[in-house]
Amino acid sequence: MERYQLTTHKESTITNNPNDWTKEVGNPRYILDLMLSVISVSVQTVGIVEGLPELRFE
């Protein structure tokens, strides 16, 4: 989430606005869709891991 925050570099005063990228690609939902994809993969991964058989080490 930190990567998608509005930030300003202290020395150069250059502002990084991730919303500018959404305008460049013509998709205002880009960041939202990206985050929803990450959440979906995370939820699916938890389901897969919970379905794995238990390993026992001796």
OpenMM code with the backbone's topology and positions (N, CA, C; nanometers):
from openmm import Vec3, app, unit

residues = "MET GLU ARG TYR GLN LEU THR THR HIS LYS GLU SER THR ILE THR ASN ASN PRO ASN ASP TRP THR LYS GLU VAL GLY ASN PRO ARG TYR ILE LEU ASP LEU MET LEU SER VAL ILE SER VAL SER VAL GLN THR VAL GLY ILE VAL GLU GLY LEU PRO GLU LEU ARG PHE GLU".split()
positions = [
    Vec3(0.0821, -0.1190, 0.0000),
    Vec3(0.0000, 0.0000, 0.0000),
    Vec3(0.0871, 0.1262, 0.0000),
    Vec3(0.2045, 0.1167, 0.0599),
    Vec3(0.2899, 0.2348, 0.0664),
    Vec3(0.3297, 0.2839, -0.0727),
    Vec3(0.3375, 0.1939, -0.1678),
    Vec3(0.3783, 0.2329, -0.3030),
    Vec3(0.2729, 0.3168, -0.3731),
    Vec3(0.1506, 0.3111, -0.3281),
    Vec3(0.0421, 0.3806, -0.3962),
    Vec3(-0.0044, 0.5032, -0.3191),
    Vec3(0.0873, 0.5636, -0.2449),
    Vec3(0.0579, 0.6865, -0.1723),
    Vec3(0.1200, 0.8044, -0.2455),
    Vec3(0.0593, 0.9193, -0.2300),
    Vec3(0.1147, 1.0425, -0.2842),
    Vec3(0.2350, 1.0809, -0.1990),
    Vec3(0.3523, 1.0925, -0.2634),
    Vec3(0.4743, 1.1255, -0.1900),
    Vec3(0.5488, 1.2382, -0.2604),
    Vec3(0.6240, 1.3141, -0.1826),
    Vec3(0.7081, 1.4198, -0.2371),
    Vec3(0.8493, 1.4008, -0.1852),
    Vec3(0.9454, 1.3935, -0.2778),
    Vec3(1.0857, 1.3790, -0.2412),
    Vec3(1.1318, 1.5098, -0.1765),
    Vec3(1.1911, 1.5001, -0.0586),
    Vec3(1.2259, 1.6196, 0.0185),
    Vec3(1.3266, 1.7096, -0.0513),
    Vec3(1.4303, 1.6500, -0.1094),
    Vec3(1.5362, 1.7309, -0.1691),
    Vec3(1.4976, 1.7911, -0.3044),
    Vec3(1.4343, 1.7113, -0.3881),
    Vec3(1.4030, 1.7595, -0.5221),
    Vec3(1.2624, 1.8187, -0.5326),
    Vec3(1.1795, 1.7943, -0.4324),
    Vec3(1.0377, 1.8341, -0.4283),
    Vec3(0.9573, 1.7766, -0.5454),
    Vec3(1.0055, 1.6654, -0.6031),
    Vec3(0.9300, 1.5970, -0.7078),
    Vec3(0.8195, 1.5157, -0.6410),
    Vec3(0.6982, 1.5319, -0.6918),
    Vec3(0.5835, 1.4616, -0.6355),
    Vec3(0.5537, 1.3371, -0.7176),
    Vec3(0.5366, 1.2252, -0.6494),
    Vec3(0.4999, 1.0996, -0.7119),
    Vec3(0.3531, 1.0739, -0.6803),
    Vec3(0.2709, 1.0801, -0.7836),
    Vec3(0.1275, 1.0585, -0.7667),
    Vec3(0.0870, 0.9374, -0.8501),
    Vec3(0.0575, 0.8233, -0.7866),
    Vec3(0.0208, 0.7031, -0.8616),
    Vec3(-0.1046, 0.7225, -0.9457),
    Vec3(-0.1873, 0.8174, -0.9108),
    Vec3(-0.3081, 0.8416, -0.9889),
    Vec3(-0.2752, 0.8953, -1.1277),
    Vec3(-0.1574, 0.9545, -1.1449),
    Vec3(-0.1158, 1.0009, -1.2766),
    Vec3(-0.1037, 0.8835, -1.3734),
    Vec3(-0.0582, 0.7692, -1.3240),
    Vec3(-0.0438, 0.6510, -1.4087),
    Vec3(-0.1801, 0.6064, -1.4617),
    Vec3(-0.2825, 0.6136, -1.3788),
    Vec3(-0.4157, 0.5720, -1.4227),
    Vec3(-0.4645, 0.6591, -1.5379),
    Vec3(-0.4256, 0.7844, -1.5378),
    Vec3(-0.4632, 0.8736, -1.6483),
    Vec3(-0.3858, 0.8379, -1.7749),
    Vec3(-0.2589, 0.8025, -1.7600),
    Vec3(-0.1754, 0.7679, -1.8744),
    Vec3(-0.2258, 0.6434, -1.9460),
    Vec3(-0.2679, 0.5427, -1.8705),
    Vec3(-0.3144, 0.4178, -1.9315),
    Vec3(-0.4633, 0.4213, -1.9635),
    Vec3(-0.5316, 0.5271, -1.9224),
    Vec3(-0.6733, 0.5416, -1.9539),
    Vec3(-0.7637, 0.4496, -1.8743),
    Vec3(-0.7183, 0.4081, -1.7567),
    Vec3(-0.7979, 0.3184, -1.6727),
    Vec3(-0.7993, 0.3732, -1.5308),
    Vec3(-0.9022, 0.4491, -1.4940),
    Vec3(-0.9051, 0.5080, -1.3597),
    Vec3(-0.9152, 0.4050, -1.2473),
    Vec3(-0.9531, 0.2819, -1.2796),
    Vec3(-0.9639, 0.1772, -1.1771),
    Vec3(-0.8381, 0.0919, -1.1664),
    Vec3(-0.7299, 0.1300, -1.2328),
    Vec3(-0.6096, 0.0470, -1.2396),
    Vec3(-0.5608, 0.0044, -1.1022),
    Vec3(-0.5407, 0.0991, -1.0120),
    Vec3(-0.4863, 0.0669, -0.8793),
    Vec3(-0.5853, -0.0171, -0.8000),
    Vec3(-0.7126, 0.0167, -0.8073),
    Vec3(-0.8143, -0.0625, -0.7371),
    Vec3(-0.8171, -0.2054, -0.7899),
    Vec3(-0.8165, -0.2217, -0.9226),
    Vec3(-0.8164, -0.3561, -0.9808),
    Vec3(-0.6920, -0.4345, -0.9411),
    Vec3(-0.5776, -0.3667, -0.9370),
    Vec3(-0.4535, -0.4307, -0.8963),
    Vec3(-0.4636, -0.4802, -0.7515),
    Vec3(-0.5127, -0.3966, -0.6625),
    Vec3(-0.5263, -0.4359, -0.5218),
    Vec3(-0.6273, -0.5497, -0.5057),
    Vec3(-0.7364, -0.5462, -0.5810),
    Vec3(-0.8344, -0.6545, -0.5740),
    Vec3(-0.7747, -0.7860, -0.6228),
    Vec3(-0.6875, -0.7804, -0.7220),
    Vec3(-0.6197, -0.9010, -0.7701),
    Vec3(-0.5282, -0.9583, -0.6623),
    Vec3(-0.4545, -0.8729, -0.5937),
    Vec3(-0.3660, -0.9173, -0.4869),
    Vec3(-0.4471, -0.9823, -0.3748),
    Vec3(-0.5584, -0.9220, -0.3386),
    Vec3(-0.6438, -0.9781, -0.2331),
    Vec3(-0.6986, -1.1133, -0.2763),
    Vec3(-0.7431, -1.1233, -0.4004),
    Vec3(-0.7982, -1.2493, -0.4508),
    Vec3(-0.6939, -1.3608, -0.4478),
    Vec3(-0.5742, -1.3323, -0.4933),
    Vec3(-0.4673, -1.4332, -0.4915),
    Vec3(-0.4340, -1.4727, -0.3483),
    Vec3(-0.4337, -1.3775, -0.2563),
    Vec3(-0.4048, -1.4074, -0.1157),
    Vec3(-0.5096, -1.5003, -0.0559),
    Vec3(-0.6357, -1.4725, -0.0837),
    Vec3(-0.7442, -1.5559, -0.0306),
    Vec3(-0.7358, -1.6963, -0.0901),
    Vec3(-0.7100, -1.7069, -0.2209),
    Vec3(-0.6979, -1.8379, -0.2839),
    Vec3(-0.5783, -1.9153, -0.2288),
    Vec3(-0.4694, -1.8459, -0.2011),
    Vec3(-0.3509, -1.9106, -0.1456),
    Vec3(-0.3800, -1.9682, -0.0083),
    Vec3(-0.4509, -1.8943, 0.0745),
    Vec3(-0.4879, -1.9450, 0.2077),
    Vec3(-0.5711, -2.0718, 0.1931),
    Vec3(-0.6664, -2.0728, 0.1006),
    Vec3(-0.7489, -2.1919, 0.0791),
    Vec3(-0.6674, -2.3110, 0.0345),
    Vec3(-0.5724, -2.2877, -0.0539),
    Vec3(-0.4864, -2.3969, -0.1015),
    Vec3(-0.4002, -2.4509, 0.0121),
    Vec3(-0.3401, -2.3624, 0.0887),
    Vec3(-0.2527, -2.4036, 0.1988),
    Vec3(-0.3320, -2.4800, 0.3042),
    Vec3(-0.4517, -2.4354, 0.3336),
    Vec3(-0.5341, -2.5066, 0.4327),
    Vec3(-0.5743, -2.6447, 0.3831),
    Vec3(-0.5821, -2.6630, 0.2520),
    Vec3(-0.6200, -2.7922, 0.1956),
    Vec3(-0.5050, -2.8900, 0.1819),
    Vec3(-0.3841, -2.8471, 0.2077),
    Vec3(-0.2683, -2.9362, 0.1973),
    Vec3(-0.2665, -3.0346, 0.3139),
    Vec3(-0.2199, -3.1546, 0.2890),
    Vec3(-0.2114, -3.2511, 0.3992),
    Vec3(-0.1034, -3.2085, 0.4988),
    Vec3(-0.1241, -3.2482, 0.6224),
    Vec3(-0.0287, -3.2150, 0.7276),
    Vec3(0.0994, -3.2955, 0.7102),
    Vec3(0.2112, -3.2304, 0.7246),
    Vec3(0.3397, -3.2997, 0.7160),
    Vec3(0.3911, -3.3274, 0.8570),
    Vec3(0.4401, -3.4465, 0.8757),
    Vec3(0.4966, -3.4819, 1.0057),
    Vec3(0.6419, -3.5179, 0.9854),
    Vec3(0.7261, -3.4569, 1.0630),
    Vec3(0.8700, -3.4835, 1.0562),
    Vec3(0.9118, -3.5635, 1.1779),
    Vec3(0.9892, -3.6634, 1.1552),
    Vec3(1.0344, -3.7468, 1.2656),
    Vec3(1.1817, -3.7310, 1.2867),
] * unit.nanometer
topology = app.Topology()
chain = topology.addChain("A")
for resn in residues:
    res = topology.addResidue(resn, chain)
    for name in ("N", "CA", "C"):
        topology.addAtom(name, app.Element.getBySymbol(name[0]), res)
